[in-house]
């Protein structure tokens, strides 16, 4: 059974990680991180999805400290607190549009990785 963080985003997709599965790492978010993910969804991801009018997919959401180290994340990454997500639009040609929408929404970090076709956003 899926645990909704908001209308279109689930806890399971925030915790899902190919690398954690591959290396047998537990990637379960603590309560405070779940609360942060809910805020990220309600204040940023859901409004962005509504404005874009297309689904948004997560490449990376919550990361345990061990997973963050394994993937080469920066020390003190906001992913480890449930405050960041690496996302992409369902249609690749909408990447710039999604970035423009996100730039008008609350955020503390917003980085476009054009060559990798995703956006890092944090609240």
C-alpha positions in Angstrom: 0.0 0.0 0.0 1.3 3.4 -0.9 1.7 6.3 1.5 0.6 9.6 0.0 2.7 12.7 0.8 0.4 14.7 -1.4 -2.1 14.1 -4.3 0.6 13.0 -6.8 3.7 12.0 -4.7 4.2 9.1 -2.4 6.7 8.3 0.4 7.7 5.1 -1.5 8.9 7.1 -4.6 10.8 9.5 -2.3 12.6 6.5 -0.7 13.0 4.5 -3.8 16.7 4.1 -4.8 18.3 1.7 -7.3 21.6 2.1 -5.4 20.2 1.3 -2.0 18.5 -1.8 -3.4 21.7 -2.8 -5.2 23.8 -2.5 -2.0 21.2 -3.6 0.5 21.0 -0.2 2.3 18.0 0.7 4.2 16.6 4.0 3.0 13.7 4.7 5.3 13.0 8.3 6.2 12.5 9.3 9.8 9.4 11.3 10.9 11.0 14.7 10.6 12.1 14.0 7.0 8.6 12.8 6.1 7.2 16.1 7.4 9.8 17.9 5.3 8.8 15.9 2.2 5.2 16.8 2.7 6.1 20.4 2.8 8.2 20.1 -0.3 5.3 18.4 -2.1 2.6 20.9 -1.0 4.7 24.1 -1.5 6.8 23.2 -4.5 6.1 20.0 -6.4 2.3 20.0 -6.5 2.1 23.7 -7.6 4.8 23.0 -10.2 2.9 20.0 -11.5 -0.3 22.0 -11.7 1.3 24.8 -13.6 3.2 22.5 -15.9 0.0 20.4 -16.6 2.1 17.3 -16.9 3.4 14.7 -14.4 6.7 15.2 -12.7 8.9 12.2 -11.8 11.5 11.9 -9.0 15.0 10.7 -9.9 16.1 11.0 -6.2 14.2 12.1 -3.1 15.1 11.1 0.4 18.6 9.7 1.0 19.9 8.1 4.2 23.4 9.3 5.2 24.9 6.0 3.9 23.1 6.3 0.6 24.1 9.9 0.2 27.7 8.9 0.7 27.4 6.0 -1.7 26.0 8.2 -4.5 28.6 10.9 -3.9 26.2 13.5 -2.5 27.5 16.6 -0.8 28.0 16.5 3.0 24.9 17.8 4.8 22.8 17.3 1.6 19.2 18.4 2.0 18.2 15.1 0.5 19.1 13.6 3.9 16.5 15.8 5.6 13.7 15.2 3.1 14.0 18.8 1.9 15.3 18.1 -1.7 14.3 16.2 -4.8 15.9 15.7 -8.2 13.0 15.8 -10.6 12.2 15.6 -14.3 9.1 16.4 -16.3 7.2 13.5 -18.0 8.1 15.1 -21.4 11.8 16.0 -21.8 11.0 19.1 -23.9 9.4 20.6 -20.9 12.5 20.7 -18.7 13.1 24.5 -19.3 9.4 25.2 -18.7 9.5 23.3 -15.4 12.7 25.2 -14.3 11.0 28.5 -15.1 7.9 27.5 -13.0 10.1 26.3 -10.1 12.0 29.6 -10.1 8.8 31.4 -9.1 8.0 29.0 -6.3 9.5 28.9 -2.8 12.9 27.2 -2.8 16.4 27.3 -1.1 18.2 25.5 -3.9 17.3 25.3 -7.6 19.8 23.8 -10.1 19.2 22.8 -13.7 21.3 19.9 -14.9 20.6 20.3 -18.6 23.0 17.6 -19.7 21.5 15.1 -17.4 17.9 16.3 -18.0 16.9 16.9 -14.4 16.4 19.7 -11.9 17.5 19.7 -8.2 15.0 21.6 -6.0 15.1 22.1 -2.3 13.0 23.9 0.3 
